[in-house]
Amino acid sequence: MREWIRMAKNAVGGMPFMRRMVRYELEKLAAEPWSGALIADFIEGRSGEAYGISRSEKETMVEKFRRCNAGIPSGTSPLVHVALAREIMDVPPDVAGSVVECGVWKGASSASLSLVCERVGRKLWVCDSFRGLPDDGLRRHEGLHTGVYGYYKEGMFAGALEEVRANIARYGCIEVCEMVEGYFADSLKTLRDPIVFAFLDVDLVSSTRDCLRHIWPLLVENAAVYTDDAGDLDVVKVFFDDAWWRETFGVSAPGYVGSGCGLPLNPKCSPLGYTRKRTRFDEAQWQRAPFLYYPEEPPRTKP
């Protein structure tokens, strides 16, 4: 793409039309400038290795993610779907459990996740009211990092159950999906399986708490909960609310990676962040750093 832009500049000099074309291509690159590197790292890396997923399979998977987003209205980009796929494919095959998605709109991310779940042999619980958001009382939501504010209206982001099912059937794998209809406070009570990964795109503080109440106890050790609400600090605060976590689960708040501006999928910001369920310290899952102190090690001598 950069070579194309260079040649175009040299060939047409100051022609207004080509200047607009060059600007258009540059703006597309700027939208997700790290996308190529992150996707290449996913394809070339070890994600899915334990399942025997090849590089070519991951290339095909990424292309299918793009088709999902091209064919279904979506609030998440294919790059977000890649990040979620990596997390699911990193769960060891011998760890039993399902994947849960809460808040699916028209089913674009559900379609992508269903393709991943089909390949790794897991069920995908697709959870939504299928009537849009509940009433939020016209509470103002502010993105401190982006400077954007706005309100949610009851019924926003509605996708009818049959519409979502049809979208997943067309672009994903409906066979691995179990549809869970209703508002989360009640509908998620039906979940019983162990959960190895959860993705919440639910927008509201109340909905986030409802999802966590039912999902957190079912999460296996080291499982991640990703959300698409990293920029909304009111939602993020839920993951640091120690009093609520102790009252609800009897544990300390787990915190949240990506608070305020999301994971580094983009230099400006991304909507994606996560927490992880860790009830005990397992040294094998952590690394040591040469600049930190470890009391059981002999003191270092200066050269």
N, C-alpha and C positions, 0 to 999 in steps of 0.2 A: 504494500500500500504506500509506503513512504517513497519507494522507487517510482511508482506511478505518479505521485504528486510532483516529484522532482522533474520528471520528464514532461509532465503537463505544463509546469511553469516555464521550462525552457522552450517548449514548442509554441506556446501561444502568447508569451510575454504578458502584456497588460490587458488582454481581452476580458471585458467584464464578465461574460458568461463563464469562462474557465476559472476566473478568480472566485466566482460563486461556487463552482464545483469543487475547487480545492478547499475552500473554507468549509463546505459541507462535509467533505471527507475528513478534514481535520477535526471537526466537531464530533463526528462519529467516533473517531479514535479517542477523543478526550472523554467521552462519556464513561468508558470503562477501560482506561489506558493500561491497566495491569491484567486485563482479561486474558490475553493470549498467553502470558507467562504463567498465570495461575492454572489455566486449562492444560497447558503443556506439562506442568508439574504433576497435575492429576493423572494425565495419560501416561507419562513416563515413570511416575513414582510407584510405590509398592502397595497403594490402596487396592484392595481386592485380590492381592496375591494369594492369600489363604484360601480363596474360593476358586483359584485358577482362572481369574478374569484377565484376559490378555490386553495388550495395548490396543489392538484393533477393536476389541469389544468396547473398550472405554471411548475410543474415537467415535464409534457408532452411537454409543450412549449419549455423548455430548451433542451429536447432531440431532438425535431424537429429542433431547431437551429443547433445542432450538425450535424444532417443529412444534413441540407442545406450546411454547410461548407464541409462536407465529400463528397458531390456529385457535388458541384459547386466550381470552382476556386474562391478564395476570398482573398481580402486584409485585411479583418477584421475577428477577432476571434469570436467564439460563446459568449465569455464573453463581448465583445463590443455589441453584439446583445442584451444580457441581460440588459446592461446599457441603451440602447436605448428603449427597451421594458418597462423598469421601468418608464422612463420619460413619455412615451405615456400613460401608464396605470394610471399615477398620474394626468392626465388632468381630471378635473371633467366632468362627463357625460353630464351635462347641458350646457357645453361650446361647441358651434357648431364649426365645422371646420374640415379640412382635414390634412393629413400628406404628406410632400413632401420629396423626396429623390433626390438629384442631384449628378450624377456620380455613376453609378451602375455596371460598368465592365460587369461581366457575370450574375449578378443578385442574388448573394448569400444573401447579406443583404436585398435586395428587397424581396426575398422569406420569410425571417424571419419577416421583418416588415409587410408583407402582412398578415401573420398569426395573428399578434397582432391587426392590423387594422380590420381584420374580426371579431375578438372577441369583440372589443370595438365599432364596428359599424361606422368605418370611412373609407373614400376613401384614397388610396395611389397614389399620383402622382409620377410616375417613369420617371425621367427626365435625358436624356443623348443624346449625338450626335449619339450614337451607331456606331461611326466611330473612336473612340479613342480620345486622347487629341488633342487640336489644337496646332499649332506651338508656342513654347515658346522661340524661338530664342536661343536655347542652353544656357539658363541661368543656372548658377551653383546653386544648392540648397544644403544648409548645415544644418545638424542637430547638433546644438551646444552641446546639452547634450549627444547625442549618438556618436558624432565624425564621423558620416557618411555623405558623400557628393555624389552628382551625378547629372545627367541631365535627363530631360524628352524629348522624341522624339515624333514628330508628329505621331499620330496613335497609340501610346501606350495605353494599357488597353482598347482595342476595344472589344466590344461584340455586335454582330449583333442583331438587334431588334427582329427577330424571334427566335434567340437563347436564348435571355434573357426571352422572353415571354414563351418559352417552359420550361426553367428552373424554372420559378416561378410557372407555371402550374403544374409541377411535384412535387415540394417540398413545395410550398406555396399555396396562394389563388389568382389566377389570376382574379377572379370575382370582387375583390375590387380595382383592379389596373387600372389606366388610364395612358397609355404610352404617353410621351411627347418627340418627336424626334427633334433634332436640337441643335445647339450651344446656350448656355443659353442667350446670349444677345438678341436673337430673340425669341427663343422657349418659354421662361418663360413669355412672354407678354400675353400668352393665359390663364395664371392662373387668376382666378377670386374669388374663394372661400376663406373664412377666413382660416387661417392656424394655427393649434395648436402646430405643431412640425415640424422642418426641420432638415434633416441630409445632410450635404455637405461633399462629398469625391471627391473633384475636383482638388486638387493638386496645382493649379496655382493661383497666386495673381489676375490675370485678371479675371479668372473664378469665384473666390470668390466674387469679386466686382460685377460681372454681376449677380450672384445669389442673393446677398443681395439687389441690386437695385430693383429687382422685388418681392422678398419674404418678405423683412422687412415691407413694407407698409401693407401687408396682414396678418401679424402676429397678433394674439390676444394678449391682455395684459397678461404678465407673461409667454408667450410662449418661449420655448428654441430653439436655433439654435446650434446643435452639429456639429463639424467637425472632420474629421479624419486626420487633418493636424496640430495637436498641436505642433509637433516637429519642424515644419518649421517656424522660427520666422518671415520670410518675410510675410507669410500668416497671422500669429498672429498679426503682426503690423497693418493690416487692421482694426482690432477691437479696436485699440487705436489711429487711425488716426482722431483726432478731426476735423481737417480742412475738410477732405473728408466727414465725417458724417454730419457736419453742412451744407456743400454745397449740399449734396445729399438729406438729410432728414430733415435738420433744427434742429437736436438734437446733444447732446454731444455723443462722442464715448462710447459704452457700456462696453468696456473692454472684457476680455476673461479669463475664469477659466481653468487652465491647461497649461498656456503658457510655452513652451519650453520642458516640459517633461510629459505633459498629466495628466489626472486624475489618482489617485492612484489605478489603477487596477493591478499594478505590481511594485515591489520595484525598478526595473531599470528605466522603462519608459513605457508610453502607448501613442498611437497616438490620443487619444480622449480628446477633450476639448469642452467648450461651452460658449455661452453668453446667456443672457436672456433679453427679451424686457420688460422694466419697465418704463413707462412714468410718473408714479406718485408713491408717497410713500404711501403704505397701511400698517399701523402699525400692523394690524391683521396678516400679512404674515411674520412678523419678531419677533425675540425674544429679550428679554433684558438680560443683563449680570450683575451679582452682582458686578463686578469690574469696571463698567463704571458709568458715572455720567448722571443723568437725572434731568434737572432743575426744573421740576414740582413736583418732589418727595421731601418730607421733608428730611432735612439732617439727616444722620445716626448718632447715638450716640455710642460712644465706650462702650463696656461692662465693 
